[in-house]
Amino acid sequence: MPITQTTTLPASAAQLTLPTPTTPLYLIFIASEDPSTGQPWCSDVRAALPSITTIFSAPSAPHLGVVEVGQKPAWKEVANVYRMDWGVRAIPTLVRYELSDGVVTEVARLVEGELLDRGKIAGLLG
């Protein structure tokens, strides 16, 4: 399965490692699991995960790294590292990274309800 459940990020997107120089990397930023329910604390994340899991679990699917943004109080902090360093303002957020002029850069993203639309996800996958 091409999904890495817990992805540790470098300091910036420029330092990400792509699967190959010509293969995009996809990261999804999601809410951490609520210890009392065993599910992500964010309802938008819970709604989007079944489709995301199905799409990225297919044998021919590209690699997806899962990044948990923390529990709700940590996520709500203005100084949250994912807000500050990765520009994630809402969850879930699915981002496509590619190599451009020798530097890994973000080329597309889908946020919240956009991740409920399989057509938009297919468009992001290219």
C-alpha positions in Angstrom: 0.0 0.0 0.0 1.5 3.3 -1.0 0.4 5.2 2.1 2.9 6.1 4.8 0.8 6.5 8.0 3.1 8.8 9.9 5.3 11.1 7.9 8.0 13.2 9.6 8.6 16.4 7.7 11.8 18.3 7.2 12.0 22.0 7.9 10.6 23.0 4.5 9.1 21.6 1.3 12.4 22.3 -0.5 14.0 19.5 1.7 11.3 16.9 0.9 12.5 13.7 -0.9 10.5 12.7 -3.9 10.0 9.0 -4.8 12.0 9.7 -8.0 13.0 13.0 -9.6 10.0 12.8 -12.0 7.4 11.3 -9.5 5.3 13.7 -7.5 5.0 13.3 -3.7 1.6 13.8 -2.1 1.1 14.7 1.6 -2.2 14.9 3.4 -2.4 16.9 6.6 -5.0 15.5 9.0 -6.2 15.8 12.6 -4.5 13.5 15.1 -6.5 10.6 16.6 -8.8 11.5 19.5 -7.7 9.0 22.2 -11.2 8.6 23.5 -12.7 7.6 20.1 -9.8 6.3 18.1 -10.8 8.5 15.2 -9.4 11.9 14.0 -11.0 14.6 16.1 -12.0 16.7 13.0 -15.2 15.7 11.3 -14.0 17.0 7.9 -11.0 14.6 8.2 -13.2 11.7 9.1 -15.5 12.4 6.1 -12.6 12.6 3.6 -10.4 9.7 4.8 -12.5 6.8 3.3 -12.1 8.2 -0.3 -8.5 9.2 0.2 -7.6 5.8 1.6 -9.4 4.0 -1.3 -7.8 6.1 -4.0 -4.2 5.9 -2.6 -4.5 2.2 -1.7 -4.9 1.2 -5.3 -1.9 -0.8 -6.6 -1.1 1.9 -9.2 -1.7 4.9 -6.9 1.1 7.3 -6.2 2.7 7.5 -2.7 0.9 9.4 0.0 2.4 10.6 3.2 0.1 11.3 6.1 1.0 14.1 8.4 -0.9 14.5 11.7 -1.2 18.2 12.8 -1.9 17.4 16.5 -4.8 17.5 18.9 -7.3 20.3 18.5 -5.7 22.7 21.1 -2.3 22.3 19.4 -3.8 22.8 15.9 -5.7 25.9 16.9 -2.4 27.6 18.1 -1.4 30.4 15.6 2.2 29.2 15.9 1.4 25.6 14.9 4.3 24.5 12.8 2.0 23.2 10.0 0.3 26.6 9.8 3.5 28.6 10.0 6.0 26.5 8.0 3.7 24.6 5.6 0.9 27.1 5.0 -1.8 24.6 6.1 -4.8 26.7 7.2 -7.5 24.0 7.2 -7.7 20.2 7.5 -7.7 18.0 5.7 -5.3 19.4 3.1 -3.9 17.3 0.3 -0.8 18.8 -1.4 1.1 17.7 -4.5 4.9 18.4 -4.6 7.1 18.2 -7.7 10.7 18.9 -8.6 11.0 22.3 -10.4 14.3 23.7 -11.4 16.0 21.4 -9.0 13.8 22.4 -6.0 10.9 20.6 -4.6 7.8 22.9 -4.6 4.1 22.7 -4.0 2.2 22.6 -7.3 -1.4 22.0 -6.2 -3.6 21.5 -3.1 -7.1 20.5 -2.2 -8.7 21.6 1.1 -11.6 20.4 3.3 -14.7 19.7 1.2 -12.8 19.6 -2.0 -11.5 16.2 -0.8 -15.0 14.8 -1.0 -15.0 15.3 -4.8 -13.3 12.3 -6.4 -13.1 14.3 -9.7 -11.0 17.1 -8.0 -8.8 14.4 -6.5 -8.3 12.8 -9.9 -7.4 16.2 -11.3 -4.8 16.8 -8.6 -3.3 13.4 -9.3 -3.0 14.5 -13.0 
